[in-house]
Amino acid sequence: MLEEVPRKLRKLFDAATINFGLSRTQWRALAYICRTPGLTQTELAKHLEMERASVGHVIDQLETAAFVERRSAEGNRRVWALHLLPNAIEILPTLREAADRIYERVLTGISEEQATTVKDMLAIMSSNLED
């Protein structure tokens, strides 16, 4: 079940993102950049649990789609800071609504108390697996 639920969630997110011409990874990248404007490619790679070169390819695609831009980071011209462009800012609320609908669906029939119990259990499991 710990593998089945995330697999089904990924499938739902893939279906939702395709409507925007985005992959799930691109969507996640936009969300991280939105939360942390000026995030570097290296930082984004850590968040996405991807290699820096692979993230570079994702950013290339997002730049081509006019969703993000790379700017030289202050004090280090070799480091790129990532920033959202108006096209991305415009679609983010709709992407958020799509995500909210998916989460609403997954939590249907689950009480707040049950949700809290599951969150607590997952936190313990995560802690058990830390390095």
C-alpha positions, -999 to 999 in steps of 0.1 A, spaced: 0 0 0 29 23 7 39 20 -29 4 18 -45 -9 51 -32 20 72 -44 19 54 -78 -18 63 -82 -11 98 -70 17 102 -96 -7 90 -123 -33 115 -113 -8 143 -112 6 133 -146 -29 135 -161 -35 169 -145 -1 184 -156 -5 173 -192 -34 198 -196 -8 225 -190 19 211 -213 40 202 -182 55 171 -168 50 163 -132 87 171 -126 83 205 -143 53 212 -122 72 203 -90 101 225 -101 78 255 -106 63 249 -71 97 249 -55 108 280 -74 76 297 -64 82 290 -28 118 300 -30 125 326 -56 162 327 -65 166 290 -58 198 277 -75 198 247 -98 218 227 -73 192 235 -45 164 225 -69 182 193 -77 183 184 -40 146 191 -36 136 171 -66 161 143 -57 176 145 -92 211 150 -107 220 186 -113 224 179 -151 189 164 -153 175 194 -135 193 216 -160 174 199 -188 141 205 -169 150 242 -165 159 244 -202 124 231 -210 108 256 -186 128 284 -201 117 275 -236 81 275 -225 87 310 -209 79 298 -174 113 305 -157 145 324 -163 180 319 -150 197 350 -136 232 353 -123 232 349 -86 244 379 -66 281 376 -59 287 346 -81 282 348 -119 287 311 -123 257 302 -102 222 306 -117 193 318 -96 159 306 -109 129 329 -111 93 325 -123 81 345 -153 46 359 -157 34 328 -177 42 306 -147 27 330 -122 -5 331 -142 -10 293 -143 1 285 -107 -33 291 -91 -49 267 -115 -22 241 -109 -28 246 -72 -65 240 -77 -58 208 -96 -35 196 -68 -61 205 -42 -88 184 -61 -65 154 -62 -57 157 -25 -94 161 -18 -101 130 -37 -74 109 -19 -87 121 15 -124 115 8 -139 94 36 -110 99 60 -118 118 92 -95 145 105 -85 122 133 -76 94 109 -56 118 88 -37 129 118 -30 93 128 -17 85 93 5 117 93 19 107 127 26 72 115 43 84 83 64 108 103 76 80 125 84 58 95 103 86 79 123 92 110 130 55 113 146 56 78 168 87 83 205 82 77 
